[in-house]
Amino acid sequence: MQRHGAVRDTFLSLSYGPAPEDASAAHAWLDDHGRKFGQFINNQWVHGDKYRKSYCPGTGEELAETCDGTAAHVDAAVAAARAAFG
């Protein structure tokens, strides 16, 4: 029978390390999309006026830019969802 804190102790003993996955497919997808993204609403990219850079949390590498959502984006997304799910 394991003691109560065994899972917690195991979790706390884990060390962080690099992920073994190859990022080339993700980078290719980002490149194919120009590394600049809008909001994905009603099956299409809707761009805005203001963009923010996004970074890989593991390396600090800049990955892409994403636009800030606006009230109009929210309204369009809600309308699309309502139409889809009636």
HELIX and SHEET records of a PDB file:
HELIX    1   1 ALA A    6  SER A   13  1                                   8    
HELIX    2   2 SER A   24  ASP A   32  1                                   9    
HELIX    3   3 ALA A   71  PHE A   85  1                                  15    
SHEET    1   A 3 LYS A  36  PHE A  37  0                                        
SHEET    2   A 3 GLU A  62  CYS A  67  1                                        
SHEET    3   A 3 TYR A  51  TYR A  55 -1                                        
SHEET    1   B 2 GLN A  39  ILE A  41  0                                        
SHEET    2   B 2 GLN A  44  VAL A  46 -1                                        
END                                                                             
